[in-house]
Amino acid sequence: MSQRARARVVVIWDRCKGCGFCIEFCPRGILKFSEEFNERGAHPHMS
């Protein structure tokens, strides 16, 4: 019986440019944009 590997994705909040790729391609669909802005003026993701 095979086991699935588990991984944790970590996004550095202040480096996020708000492109939305992580949200669009999240296989579980649990990410969404934050209502807050980071240092770049982008809306980073939140889970």
PDBQT receptor file of N, H, CA, C and O in Angstrom, charges set to zero:
ATOM      1  N   MET A   1       0.847  -1.169   0.000  1.00  0.00    +0.000 N 
ATOM      2  CA  MET A   1       0.000   0.000   0.000  1.00  0.00    +0.000 C 
ATOM      3  C   MET A   1       0.895   1.236   0.000  1.00  0.00    +0.000 C 
ATOM      4  O   MET A   1       1.803   1.344   0.824  1.00  0.00    +0.000 OA
ATOM      5  N   SER A   2       0.646   2.164  -0.914  1.00  0.00    +0.000 N 
ATOM      6  H   SER A   2      -0.092   2.077  -1.583  1.00  0.00    +0.000 HD
ATOM      7  CA  SER A   2       1.477   3.367  -0.984  1.00  0.00    +0.000 C 
ATOM      8  C   SER A   2       0.887   4.480  -0.129  1.00  0.00    +0.000 C 
ATOM      9  O   SER A   2      -0.326   4.560   0.066  1.00  0.00    +0.000 OA
ATOM     10  N   GLN A   3       1.760   5.326   0.369  1.00  0.00    +0.000 N 
ATOM     11  H   GLN A   3       2.745   5.261   0.210  1.00  0.00    +0.000 HD
ATOM     12  CA  GLN A   3       1.335   6.466   1.171  1.00  0.00    +0.000 C 
ATOM     13  C   GLN A   3       1.657   7.742   0.414  1.00  0.00    +0.000 C 
ATOM     14  O   GLN A   3       2.681   7.827  -0.264  1.00  0.00    +0.000 OA
ATOM     15  N   ARG A   4       0.797   8.719   0.527  1.00  0.00    +0.000 N 
ATOM     16  H   ARG A   4      -0.035   8.650   1.078  1.00  0.00    +0.000 HD
ATOM     17  CA  ARG A   4       1.031   9.999  -0.117  1.00  0.00    +0.000 C 
ATOM     18  C   ARG A   4       1.982  10.827   0.732  1.00  0.00    +0.000 C 
ATOM     19  O   ARG A   4       1.872  10.865   1.957  1.00  0.00    +0.000 OA
ATOM     20  N   ALA A   5       2.900  11.476   0.074  1.00  0.00    +0.000 N 
ATOM     21  H   ALA A   5       2.990  11.446  -0.921  1.00  0.00    +0.000 HD
ATOM     22  CA  ALA A   5       3.802  12.384   0.780  1.00  0.00    +0.000 C 
ATOM     23  C   ALA A   5       3.045  13.663   1.119  1.00  0.00    +0.000 C 
ATOM     24  O   ALA A   5       2.276  14.174   0.305  1.00  0.00    +0.000 OA
ATOM     25  N   ARG A   6       3.264  14.160   2.298  1.00  0.00    +0.000 N 
ATOM     26  H   ARG A   6       3.889  13.745   2.959  1.00  0.00    +0.000 HD
ATOM     27  CA  ARG A   6       2.632  15.413   2.713  1.00  0.00    +0.000 C 
ATOM     28  C   ARG A   6       3.673  16.511   2.656  1.00  0.00    +0.000 C 
ATOM     29  O   ARG A   6       4.835  16.306   3.007  1.00  0.00    +0.000 OA
ATOM     30  N   ALA A   7       3.250  17.653   2.219  1.00  0.00    +0.000 N 
ATOM     31  H   ALA A   7       2.306  17.819   1.934  1.00  0.00    +0.000 HD
ATOM     32  CA  ALA A   7       4.161  18.794   2.123  1.00  0.00    +0.000 C 
ATOM     33  C   ALA A   7       3.472  20.031   2.669  1.00  0.00    +0.000 C 
ATOM     34  O   ALA A   7       2.245  20.115   2.701  1.00  0.00    +0.000 OA
ATOM     35  N   ARG A   8       4.255  20.958   3.085  1.00  0.00    +0.000 N 
ATOM     36  H   ARG A   8       5.252  20.889   3.059  1.00  0.00    +0.000 HD
ATOM     37  CA  ARG A   8       3.728  22.235   3.558  1.00  0.00    +0.000 C 
ATOM     38  C   ARG A   8       4.316  23.328   2.664  1.00  0.00    +0.000 C 
ATOM     39  O   ARG A   8       5.532  23.411   2.491  1.00  0.00    +0.000 OA
ATOM     40  N   VAL A   9       3.460  24.148   2.112  1.00  0.00    +0.000 N 
ATOM     41  H   VAL A   9       2.472  24.080   2.253  1.00  0.00    +0.000 HD
ATOM     42  CA  VAL A   9       3.888  25.261   1.279  1.00  0.00    +0.000 C 
ATOM     43  C   VAL A   9       3.927  26.498   2.154  1.00  0.00    +0.000 C 
ATOM     44  O   VAL A   9       2.958  26.818   2.843  1.00  0.00    +0.000 OA
ATOM     45  N   VAL A  10       5.044  27.186   2.120  1.00  0.00    +0.000 N 
ATOM     46  H   VAL A  10       5.831  26.927   1.560  1.00  0.00    +0.000 HD
ATOM     47  CA  VAL A  10       5.203  28.397   2.924  1.00  0.00    +0.000 C 
ATOM     48  C   VAL A  10       5.461  29.562   1.975  1.00  0.00    +0.000 C 
ATOM     49  O   VAL A  10       6.404  29.530   1.185  1.00  0.00    +0.000 OA
ATOM     50  N   VAL A  11       4.632  30.573   2.054  1.00  0.00    +0.000 N 
ATOM     51  H   VAL A  11       3.866  30.599   2.696  1.00  0.00    +0.000 HD
ATOM     52  CA  VAL A  11       4.813  31.783   1.260  1.00  0.00    +0.000 C 
ATOM     53  C   VAL A  11       5.279  32.884   2.201  1.00  0.00    +0.000 C 
ATOM     54  O   VAL A  11       4.657  33.136   3.233  1.00  0.00    +0.000 OA
ATOM     55  N   ILE A  12       6.366  33.530   1.840  1.00  0.00    +0.000 N 
ATOM     56  H   ILE A  12       6.871  33.325   1.002  1.00  0.00    +0.000 HD
ATOM     57  CA  ILE A  12       6.863  34.634   2.646  1.00  0.00    +0.000 C 
ATOM     58  C   ILE A  12       5.992  35.842   2.326  1.00  0.00    +0.000 C 
ATOM     59  O   ILE A  12       6.042  36.385   1.223  1.00  0.00    +0.000 OA
ATOM     60  N   TRP A  13       5.193  36.251   3.305  1.00  0.00    +0.000 N 
ATOM     61  H   TRP A  13       5.151  35.809   4.202  1.00  0.00    +0.000 HD
ATOM     62  CA  TRP A  13       4.131  37.237   3.124  1.00  0.00    +0.000 C 
ATOM     63  C   TRP A  13       4.619  38.525   2.497  1.00  0.00    +0.000 C 
ATOM     64  O   TRP A  13       3.961  39.061   1.604  1.00  0.00    +0.000 OA
ATOM     65  N   ASP A  14       5.765  39.039   2.945  1.00  0.00    +0.000 N 
ATOM     66  H   ASP A  14       6.299  38.604   3.670  1.00  0.00    +0.000 HD
ATOM     67  CA  ASP A  14       6.259  40.314   2.443  1.00  0.00    +0.000 C 
ATOM     68  C   ASP A  14       6.898  40.214   1.064  1.00  0.00    +0.000 C 
ATOM     69  O   ASP A  14       7.169  41.241   0.441  1.00  0.00    +0.000 OA
ATOM     70  N   ARG A  15       7.142  39.015   0.577  1.00  0.00    +0.000 N 
ATOM     71  H   ARG A  15       6.922  38.181   1.083  1.00  0.00    +0.000 HD
ATOM     72  CA  ARG A  15       7.691  38.840  -0.772  1.00  0.00    +0.000 C 
ATOM     73  C   ARG A  15       6.605  38.550  -1.800  1.00  0.00    +0.000 C 
ATOM     74  O   ARG A  15       6.882  38.533  -2.999  1.00  0.00    +0.000 OA
ATOM     75  N   CYS A  16       5.396  38.324  -1.358  1.00  0.00    +0.000 N 
ATOM     76  H   CYS A  16       5.171  38.338  -0.383  1.00  0.00    +0.000 HD
ATOM     77  CA  CYS A  16       4.294  38.026  -2.258  1.00  0.00    +0.000 C 
ATOM     78  C   CYS A  16       3.989  39.241  -3.128  1.00  0.00    +0.000 C 
ATOM     79  O   CYS A  16       3.909  40.362  -2.624  1.00  0.00    +0.000 OA
ATOM     80  N   LYS A  17       3.816  39.023  -4.444  1.00  0.00    +0.000 N 
ATOM     81  H   LYS A  17       3.881  38.113  -4.853  1.00  0.00    +0.000 HD
ATOM     82  CA  LYS A  17       3.496  40.138  -5.337  1.00  0.00    +0.000 C 
ATOM     83  C   LYS A  17       2.027  40.148  -5.734  1.00  0.00    +0.000 C 
ATOM     84  O   LYS A  17       1.611  40.974  -6.547  1.00  0.00    +0.000 OA
ATOM     85  N   GLY A  18       1.241  39.244  -5.174  1.00  0.00    +0.000 N 
ATOM     86  H   GLY A  18       1.579  38.573  -4.514  1.00  0.00    +0.000 HD
ATOM     87  CA  GLY A  18      -0.201  39.254  -5.401  1.00  0.00    +0.000 C 
ATOM     88  C   GLY A  18      -0.633  38.739  -6.756  1.00  0.00    +0.000 C 
ATOM     89  O   GLY A  18      -1.700  39.118  -7.238  1.00  0.00    +0.000 OA
ATOM     90  N   CYS A  19       0.166  37.879  -7.393  1.00  0.00    +0.000 N 
ATOM     91  H   CYS A  19       1.033  37.571  -7.001  1.00  0.00    +0.000 HD
ATOM     92  CA  CYS A  19      -0.166  37.389  -8.736  1.00  0.00    +0.000 C 
ATOM     93  C   CYS A  19      -1.339  36.408  -8.730  1.00  0.00    +0.000 C 
ATOM     94  O   CYS A  19      -2.050  36.287  -9.727  1.00  0.00    +0.000 OA
ATOM     95  N   GLY A  20      -1.544  35.708  -7.613  1.00  0.00    +0.000 N 
ATOM     96  H   GLY A  20      -0.966  35.807  -6.803  1.00  0.00    +0.000 HD
ATOM     97  CA  GLY A  20      -2.664  34.791  -7.496  1.00  0.00    +0.000 C 
ATOM     98  C   GLY A  20      -2.407  33.379  -8.001  1.00  0.00    +0.000 C 
ATOM     99  O   GLY A  20      -3.315  32.548  -7.977  1.00  0.00    +0.000 OA
ATOM    100  N   PHE A  21      -1.186  33.084  -8.462  1.00  0.00    +0.000 N 
ATOM    101  H   PHE A  21      -0.448  33.759  -8.482  1.00  0.00    +0.000 HD
ATOM    102  CA  PHE A  21      -0.893  31.735  -8.953  1.00  0.00    +0.000 C 
ATOM    103  C   PHE A  21      -1.099  30.678  -7.874  1.00  0.00    +0.000 C 
ATOM    104  O   PHE A  21      -1.626  29.601  -8.151  1.00  0.00    +0.000 OA
ATOM    105  N   CYS A  22      -0.688  30.979  -6.651  1.00  0.00    +0.000 N 
ATOM    106  H   CYS A  22      -0.260  31.854  -6.425  1.00  0.00    +0.000 HD
ATOM    107  CA  CYS A  22      -0.839  29.991  -5.585  1.00  0.00    +0.000 C 
ATOM    108  C   CYS A  22      -2.316  29.694  -5.332  1.00  0.00    +0.000 C 
ATOM    109  O   CYS A  22      -2.681  28.558  -5.030  1.00  0.00    +0.000 OA
ATOM    110  N   ILE A  23      -3.156  30.705  -5.456  1.00  0.00    +0.000 N 
ATOM    111  H   ILE A  23      -2.860  31.628  -5.702  1.00  0.00    +0.000 HD
ATOM    112  CA  ILE A  23      -4.592  30.528  -5.240  1.00  0.00    +0.000 C 
ATOM    113  C   ILE A  23      -5.205  29.746  -6.397  1.00  0.00    +0.000 C 
ATOM    114  O   ILE A  23      -5.992  28.824  -6.182  1.00  0.00    +0.000 OA
ATOM    115  N   GLU A  24      -4.844  30.115  -7.619  1.00  0.00    +0.000 N 
ATOM    116  H   GLU A  24      -4.206  30.864  -7.794  1.00  0.00    +0.000 HD
ATOM    117  CA  GLU A  24      -5.403  29.461  -8.805  1.00  0.00    +0.000 C 
ATOM    118  C   GLU A  24      -5.018  27.994  -8.903  1.00  0.00    +0.000 C 
ATOM    119  O   GLU A  24      -5.836  27.168  -9.310  1.00  0.00    +0.000 OA
ATOM    120  N   PHE A  25      -3.800  27.659  -8.541  1.00  0.00    +0.000 N 
ATOM    121  H   PHE A  25      -3.135  28.330  -8.210  1.00  0.00    +0.000 HD
ATOM    122  CA  PHE A  25      -3.308  26.298  -8.721  1.00  0.00    +0.000 C 
ATOM    123  C   PHE A  25      -3.281  25.470  -7.436  1.00  0.00    +0.000 C 
ATOM    124  O   PHE A  25      -2.725  24.371  -7.430  1.00  0.00    +0.000 OA
ATOM    125  N   CYS A  26      -3.862  25.967  -6.361  1.00  0.00    +0.000 N 
ATOM    126  H   CYS A  26      -4.314  26.860  -6.366  1.00  0.00    +0.000 HD
ATOM    127  CA  CYS A  26      -3.920  25.205  -5.117  1.00  0.00    +0.000 C 
ATOM    128  C   CYS A  26      -4.801  23.974  -5.337  1.00  0.00    +0.000 C 
ATOM    129  O   CYS A  26      -5.983  24.118  -5.648  1.00  0.00    +0.000 OA
ATOM    130  N   PRO A  27      -4.252  22.768  -5.183  1.00  0.00    +0.000 N 
ATOM    131  CA  PRO A  27      -5.039  21.566  -5.471  1.00  0.00    +0.000 C 
ATOM    132  C   PRO A  27      -6.215  21.356  -4.516  1.00  0.00    +0.000 C 
ATOM    133  O   PRO A  27      -7.170  20.659  -4.859  1.00  0.00    +0.000 OA
ATOM    134  N   ARG A  28      -6.158  21.939  -3.349  1.00  0.00    +0.000 N 
ATOM    135  H   ARG A  28      -5.382  22.505  -3.070  1.00  0.00    +0.000 HD
ATOM    136  CA  ARG A  28      -7.258  21.774  -2.395  1.00  0.00    +0.000 C 
ATOM    137  C   ARG A  28      -8.197  22.969  -2.364  1.00  0.00    +0.000 C 
ATOM    138  O   ARG A  28      -9.254  22.899  -1.737  1.00  0.00    +0.000 OA
ATOM    139  N   GLY A  29      -7.842  24.048  -3.016  1.00  0.00    +0.000 N 
ATOM    140  H   GLY A  29      -6.984  24.104  -3.525  1.00  0.00    +0.000 HD
ATOM    141  CA  GLY A  29      -8.690  25.228  -3.091  1.00  0.00    +0.000 C 
ATOM    142  C   GLY A  29      -8.922  25.918  -1.764  1.00  0.00    +0.000 C 
ATOM    143  O   GLY A  29     -10.010  26.436  -1.513  1.00  0.00    +0.000 OA
ATOM    144  N   ILE A  30      -7.908  25.930  -0.910  1.00  0.00    +0.000 N 
ATOM    145  H   ILE A  30      -7.024  25.509  -1.114  1.00  0.00    +0.000 HD
ATOM    146  CA  ILE A  30      -8.090  26.497   0.436  1.00  0.00    +0.000 C 
ATOM    147  C   ILE A  30      -7.494  27.882   0.601  1.00  0.00    +0.000 C 
ATOM    148  O   ILE A  30      -7.667  28.503   1.649  1.00  0.00    +0.000 OA
ATOM    149  N   LEU A  31      -6.796  28.381  -0.412  1.00  0.00    +0.000 N 
ATOM    150  H   LEU A  31      -6.655  27.876  -1.264  1.00  0.00    +0.000 HD
ATOM    151  CA  LEU A  31      -6.175  29.695  -0.304  1.00  0.00    +0.000 C 
ATOM    152  C   LEU A  31      -7.100  30.762  -0.870  1.00  0.00    +0.000 C 
ATOM    153  O   LEU A  31      -7.880  30.500  -1.786  1.00  0.00    +0.000 OA
ATOM    154  N   LYS A  32      -7.007  31.972  -0.316  1.00  0.00    +0.000 N 
ATOM    155  H   LYS A  32      -6.373  32.186   0.428  1.00  0.00    +0.000 HD
ATOM    156  CA  LYS A  32      -7.749  33.117  -0.840  1.00  0.00    +0.000 C 
ATOM    157  C   LYS A  32      -6.936  34.365  -0.554  1.00  0.00    +0.000 C 
ATOM    158  O   LYS A  32      -6.013  34.340   0.260  1.00  0.00    +0.000 OA
ATOM    159  N   PHE A  33      -7.282  35.468  -1.232  1.00  0.00    +0.000 N 
ATOM    160  H   PHE A  33      -8.032  35.489  -1.894  1.00  0.00    +0.000 HD
ATOM    161  CA  PHE A  33      -6.556  36.712  -1.022  1.00  0.00    +0.000 C 
ATOM    162  C   PHE A  33      -6.886  37.287   0.344  1.00  0.00    +0.000 C 
ATOM    163  O   PHE A  33      -8.019  37.190   0.817  1.00  0.00    +0.000 OA
ATOM    164  N   SER A  34      -5.891  37.881   0.968  1.00  0.00    +0.000 N 
ATOM    165  H   SER A  34      -4.971  37.960   0.584  1.00  0.00    +0.000 HD
ATOM    166  CA  SER A  34      -6.066  38.571   2.236  1.00  0.00    +0.000 C 
ATOM    167  C   SER A  34      -6.675  39.945   1.964  1.00  0.00    +0.000 C 
ATOM    168  O   SER A  34      -6.551  40.470   0.857  1.00  0.00    +0.000 OA
ATOM    169  N   GLU A  35      -7.315  40.515   2.941  1.00  0.00    +0.000 N 
ATOM    170  H   GLU A  35      -7.416  40.089   3.840  1.00  0.00    +0.000 HD
ATOM    171  CA  GLU A  35      -7.843  41.868   2.798  1.00  0.00    +0.000 C 
ATOM    172  C   GLU A  35      -6.786  42.899   3.174  1.00  0.00    +0.000 C 
ATOM    173  O   GLU A  35      -6.963  44.091   2.920  1.00  0.00    +0.000 OA
ATOM    174  N   GLU A  36      -5.694  42.451   3.772  1.00  0.00    +0.000 N 
ATOM    175  H   GLU A  36      -5.550  41.483   3.978  1.00  0.00    +0.000 HD
ATOM    176  CA  GLU A  36      -4.615  43.342   4.186  1.00  0.00    +0.000 C 
ATOM    177  C   GLU A  36      -3.577  43.462   3.078  1.00  0.00    +0.000 C 
ATOM    178  O   GLU A  36      -3.500  42.612   2.190  1.00  0.00    +0.000 OA
ATOM    179  N   PHE A  37      -2.785  44.521   3.138  1.00  0.00    +0.000 N 
ATOM    180  H   PHE A  37      -2.848  45.211   3.859  1.00  0.00    +0.000 HD
ATOM    181  CA  PHE A  37      -1.705  44.743   2.181  1.00  0.00    +0.000 C 
ATOM    182  C   PHE A  37      -0.371  44.390   2.827  1.00  0.00    +0.000 C 
ATOM    183  O   PHE A  37      -0.197  44.546   4.036  1.00  0.00    +0.000 OA
ATOM    184  N   ASN A  38       0.575  43.909   2.010  1.00  0.00    +0.000 N 
ATOM    185  H   ASN A  38       0.434  43.782   1.028  1.00  0.00    +0.000 HD
ATOM    186  CA  ASN A  38       1.921  43.683   2.505  1.00  0.00    +0.000 C 
ATOM    187  C   ASN A  38       2.778  44.897   2.186  1.00  0.00    +0.000 C 
ATOM    188  O   ASN A  38       2.250  45.923   1.756  1.00  0.00    +0.000 OA
ATOM    189  N   GLU A  39       4.102  44.805   2.389  1.00  0.00    +0.000 N 
ATOM    190  H   GLU A  39       4.531  43.972   2.738  1.00  0.00    +0.000 HD
ATOM    191  CA  GLU A  39       5.005  45.932   2.149  1.00  0.00    +0.000 C 
ATOM    192  C   GLU A  39       5.035  46.355   0.690  1.00  0.00    +0.000 C 
ATOM    193  O   GLU A  39       5.341  47.510   0.392  1.00  0.00    +0.000 OA
ATOM    194  N   ARG A  40       4.724  45.442  -0.229  1.00  0.00    +0.000 N 
ATOM    195  H   ARG A  40       4.475  44.504   0.013  1.00  0.00    +0.000 HD
ATOM    196  CA  ARG A  40       4.723  45.752  -1.660  1.00  0.00    +0.000 C 
ATOM    197  C   ARG A  40       3.407  46.374  -2.126  1.00  0.00    +0.000 C 
ATOM    198  O   ARG A  40       3.292  46.812  -3.271  1.00  0.00    +0.000 OA
ATOM    199  N   GLY A  41       2.432  46.409  -1.246  1.00  0.00    +0.000 N 
ATOM    200  H   GLY A  41       2.526  46.053  -0.316  1.00  0.00    +0.000 HD
ATOM    201  CA  GLY A  41       1.122  46.951  -1.627  1.00  0.00    +0.000 C 
ATOM    202  C   GLY A  41       0.226  45.922  -2.279  1.00  0.00    +0.000 C 
ATOM    203  O   GLY A  41      -0.772  46.275  -2.907  1.00  0.00    +0.000 OA
ATOM    204  N   ALA A  42       0.569  44.652  -2.139  1.00  0.00    +0.000 N 
ATOM    205  H   ALA A  42       1.380  44.365  -1.629  1.00  0.00    +0.000 HD
ATOM    206  CA  ALA A  42      -0.217  43.562  -2.719  1.00  0.00    +0.000 C 
ATOM    207  C   ALA A  42      -1.078  42.902  -1.670  1.00  0.00    +0.000 C 
ATOM    208  O   ALA A  42      -0.809  43.014  -0.474  1.00  0.00    +0.000 OA
ATOM    209  N   HIS A  43      -2.120  42.211  -2.116  1.00  0.00    +0.000 N 
ATOM    210  H   HIS A  43      -2.339  42.120  -3.088  1.00  0.00    +0.000 HD
ATOM    211  CA  HIS A  43      -2.953  41.411  -1.222  1.00  0.00    +0.000 C 
ATOM    212  C   HIS A  43      -2.414  39.990  -1.243  1.00  0.00    +0.000 C 
ATOM    213  O   HIS A  43      -2.753  39.234  -2.153  1.00  0.00    +0.000 OA
ATOM    214  N   PRO A  44      -1.597  39.599  -0.288  1.00  0.00    +0.000 N 
ATOM    215  CA  PRO A  44      -1.074  38.229  -0.253  1.00  0.00    +0.000 C 
ATOM    216  C   PRO A  44      -2.190  37.228   0.050  1.00  0.00    +0.000 C 
ATOM    217  O   PRO A  44      -3.303  37.607   0.415  1.00  0.00    +0.000 OA
ATOM    218  N   HIS A  45      -1.878  35.985  -0.102  1.00  0.00    +0.000 N 
ATOM    219  H   HIS A  45      -0.974  35.677  -0.398  1.00  0.00    +0.000 HD
ATOM    220  CA  HIS A  45      -2.872  34.937   0.180  1.00  0.00    +0.000 C 
ATOM    221  C   HIS A  45      -2.995  34.729   1.672  1.00  0.00    +0.000 C 
ATOM    222  O   HIS A  45      -2.122  35.127   2.444  1.00  0.00    +0.000 OA
ATOM    223  N   MET A  46      -4.056  34.121   2.060  1.00  0.00    +0.000 N 
ATOM    224  H   MET A  46      -4.765  33.798   1.433  1.00  0.00    +0.000 HD
ATOM    225  CA  MET A  46      -4.234  33.619   3.423  1.00  0.00    +0.000 C 
ATOM    226  C   MET A  46      -4.965  32.293   3.303  1.00  0.00    +0.000 C 
ATOM    227  O   MET A  46      -5.720  32.077   2.355  1.00  0.00    +0.000 OA
ATOM    228  N   SER A  47      -4.746  31.423   4.245  1.00  0.00    +0.000 N 
ATOM    229  H   SER A  47      -4.133  31.598   5.016  1.00  0.00    +0.000 HD
ATOM    230  CA  SER A  47      -5.411  30.119   4.159  1.00  0.00    +0.000 C 
ATOM    231  C   SER A  47      -6.500  30.027   5.196  1.00  0.00    +0.000 C 
ATOM    232  O   SER A  47      -7.181  29.006   5.288  1.00  0.00    +0.000 OA
TER     233      SER A  47
